[in-house]
């Protein structure tokens, strides 16, 4: 699981760098989202940062839509499974002993 998280951070970092570098440098992105250039660099290198910082960058670069769709779909799937669970009716025993 740890390796999967590292791979995901690396992939997100590459995407952020690719999109960001089309229009600005790390310092400018940092100023626009209220983070340091070092934090932007960490994200792009796949180093873990706090989730709020990561989401600020992803939102600013318009990279959250597909993520939000996937989260919503997974949540609806989980909710659907949960709502389908119905208790079996309790069988009443006859009282004619």
FENTA-V727700 format. One record per residue. N is the residue number from 1. SS is DSSP state (H for helix, E for strand, C for the rest). PSI is psi in radians with two decimals (NA if undefined). Layout:
BEGIN
n: {N,N}
ss: {SS,SS}
psi: {PSI,PSI}
END
This chain:
BEGIN
n: {1,2,3,4,5,6,7,8,9,10,11,12,13,14,15,16,17,18,19,20,21,22,23,24,25,26,27,28,29,30,31,32,33,34,35,36,37,38,39,40,41,42,43,44,45,46,47,48,49,50,51,52,53,54,55,56,57,58,59,60,61,62,63,64,65,66,67,68,69,70,71,72,73,74,75,76,77,78,79,80,81,82,83,84,85,86,87,88,89,90,91,92,93,94,95,96,97}
ss: {C,H,H,H,H,H,H,H,H,H,H,H,H,H,H,H,H,H,H,H,H,C,C,C,C,H,H,H,H,H,H,H,H,C,C,C,H,H,H,H,H,H,H,H,C,C,C,C,C,C,H,H,H,H,H,H,H,H,H,H,C,C,C,C,H,H,H,H,H,H,H,H,H,H,H,H,H,H,H,H,H,H,H,H,C,C,C,C,C,C,C,C,C,C,C,C,C}
psi: {-0.71,-0.72,-0.68,-0.71,-0.73,-0.72,-0.72,-0.78,-0.70,-0.75,-0.76,-0.74,-0.76,-0.73,-0.81,-0.81,-0.77,-0.84,-0.80,-0.74,-0.24,-0.48,-0.28,2.94,3.05,-0.68,-0.78,-0.78,-0.77,-0.78,-0.73,-0.54,0.00,0.58,2.85,2.79,-0.60,-0.71,-0.74,-0.76,-0.73,-0.77,-0.82,-0.44,0.05,0.36,2.36,2.33,3.03,2.66,-0.62,-0.74,-0.79,-0.80,-0.56,-0.80,-0.82,-0.73,-0.79,-0.66,0.16,0.81,0.27,-0.25,-0.87,-0.63,-0.77,-0.68,-0.80,-0.72,-0.80,-0.76,-0.76,-0.69,-0.78,-0.68,-0.79,-0.73,-0.69,-0.72,-0.69,-0.72,-0.33,-0.31,2.02,2.42,2.46,2.46,2.46,2.21,2.21,2.42,2.51,2.63,0.37,1.36,NA}
END
